[in-house]
Amino acid sequence: MYQPAALQKGDKIGIISPAGKIDPEKVGIAVTKLEDLGLKVVLGKHVFDEYHQFAGRDLNRLKDLQQMLDDPEIKAILCARGGYGCVRILEYVDFDLFLRKPKWIVGYSDITVFHSYLNNILEVESLHSVMPINFLDDESGKSVQSMFDGIMGKVEDYQIPSNDLNRLGVAEGELIGGNLSILYSLRGTIMDFETHGKILFIEDVGEELYHLDRMMNNLRMGGKLSELQALVVGGFSLMKEGEPKFGKTAYEIIQESVSNYSFPVVYGFPAGHINDNWTLPLGRYVKINVDVNEVKFTWH
């Protein structure tokens, strides 16, 4: 994987809205924070556009993304929010100039579309990270700081308490993944993800539990789980029981789906649609040590 260059204070970071529309006030909060950290912020021309649920029409969202990719002064691109819309523009993006000097693309949720393409097709690292839409939710400051550290080339090794559901062991490999619903929707397309020898991270929000079961069975039957080195499970928040009730929690559904494999499994990593959303450098090689007391992530 190609690792984009680390930013330095004074560098320019672009903010665009490639998917859903966003409240300008939330972007303003992010701009202030980033400038306080020493970066110069450049807003996309259409970052505050509105067209139904989207941040403007497809063509204008595409123009903003393309302009930021091509501008040599923009050292990283931060997506304002997820929602839906990235898949509608990705196939029209020209990555020629970007590939000459890759830069960080940062975000999560619907931004998983970009992560999957960058990691699996272009072989470029990207950052699964907090976005301006939820800078205010970061009460501890850990999420925003870890995003800043990521683009500055300083992703720290993580240690988290062990979860009772964890499957112990040690694994090494490239970390890939993101939002499970998005990954599921990319199956069978050019943006489908390869899991052989890799560590998969998944998270999701607001899904029916039976739909989670369907997605996990799709990964299992499609051979996406059998070739993993490890699985890292982040937040599965606001999941819906349905009526009649499905009868299992989100983590229990995932646990059942991987029960026939022996690779290590980590539950409760602080990333996803939750207040603690620590940055994960997707495409980066990582060693994971899962023991009874804690889980260690060591980046290479």
C-alpha positions, 0 to 999 in steps of 0.5 A, spaced: 500 500 500 502 507 498 502 511 504 500 518 503 505 524 505 504 526 512 501 533 513 505 539 516 502 545 520 500 550 515 498 545 510 491 546 506 486 541 508 480 541 503 473 539 506 467 537 501 461 534 501 460 528 497 454 525 499 449 527 504 447 535 505 450 538 512 449 543 516 454 549 515 454 550 523 457 543 524 462 545 518 464 551 521 466 548 528 470 543 524 474 549 520 475 552 527 478 546 530 482 544 524 485 552 524 487 551 531 491 545 530 495 549 525 492 547 518 489 551 513 482 549 511 479 550 504 472 549 503 469 546 496 465 550 492 459 546 493 460 543 500 453 547 502 449 545 496 442 542 497 439 537 492 433 533 496 438 529 501 444 530 497 449 536 498 447 538 491 447 534 484 452 529 482 455 533 477 457 538 483 459 534 488 464 530 483 467 537 481 468 538 488 472 532 489 475 532 482 478 539 484 481 537 491 484 531 488 487 535 482 490 541 486 497 540 488 496 545 494 491 540 498 494 535 502 488 532 505 481 531 503 476 531 509 469 529 507 464 533 511 459 527 512 456 520 510 449 519 508 448 517 501 451 519 494 459 517 494 457 511 489 453 515 484 460 519 483 466 514 484 466 511 477 466 518 474 472 520 478 479 521 474 485 519 479 491 520 474 493 526 478 492 523 485 496 517 483 502 521 482 502 524 489 496 520 493 493 524 499 489 522 505 482 521 504 478 522 510 471 520 513 467 514 514 460 511 513 458 512 506 465 514 505 467 507 505 465 507 498 472 511 497 476 507 502 474 500 498 476 503 491 483 506 494 485 500 498 483 494 494 483 497 487 488 503 487 492 500 493 493 507 497 491 508 504 486 512 507 483 514 514 477 511 517 475 517 521 471 522 525 468 527 520 465 535 521 458 532 522 460 529 529 466 533 531 461 536 537 460 529 539 467 528 541 467 529 548 474 526 550 477 529 544 480 523 542 477 522 535 479 529 532 486 528 535 487 521 532 484 524 526 489 530 526 495 525 528 493 520 522 494 526 517 500 528 520 503 521 520 503 519 527 497 514 528 499 511 535 498 504 537 492 502 540 490 498 547 483 497 549 480 493 554 478 486 552 471 484 551 468 477 554 466 476 546 473 476 544 476 470 541 484 470 543 490 470 539 495 474 535 494 476 527 498 480 522 495 483 516 493 489 512 487 492 515 481 494 510 473 495 511 468 500 514 461 500 514 458 493 513 452 496 509 456 499 504 461 493 503 455 489 502 452 493 497 459 493 493 459 486 493 460 483 485 462 490 483 469 493 481 469 496 488 468 489 491 473 488 497 479 482 497 479 479 504 485 474 503 490 474 508 487 481 511 484 484 517 477 486 516 474 492 520 466 493 520 461 497 523 454 499 522 448 504 525 440 503 525 440 497 521 434 491 522 438 485 526 435 481 521 439 485 515 445 484 519 444 477 519 443 477 512 449 481 510 454 476 515 451 470 511 453 473 505 460 474 507 460 467 510 457 464 504 461 468 499 468 466 502 469 473 505 470 470 512 474 464 511 480 467 508 481 473 514 487 473 519 482 477 524 476 481 524 475 487 528 468 489 530 466 497 532 460 500 534 453 497 531 449 503 534 441 504 534 440 497 531 433 495 530 430 489 534 424 489 529 417 485 530 417 479 531 424 480 535 430 477 532 432 474 538 440 476 538 444 482 539 448 485 533 455 482 536 451 475 537 449 475 530 456 476 528 459 471 533 455 466 530 457 468 523 464 467 525 463 461 529 466 456 524 473 459 524 479 460 528 482 467 527 482 472 533 476 477 533 475 483 537 469 486 539 467 493 541 473 497 538 471 505 539 470 506 531 464 507 527 457 511 528 459 512 536 462 518 540 468 515 540 470 514 533 478 513 533 482 513 526 484 507 523 489 507 517 485 503 512 490 499 508 496 499 513 499 493 516 497 492 523 499 486 528 493 485 533 494 481 540 488 479 543 489 476 550 484 476 556 485 483 559 487 487 553 487 488 545 493 491 542 494 494 535 501 495 533 502 499 526 507 497 521 
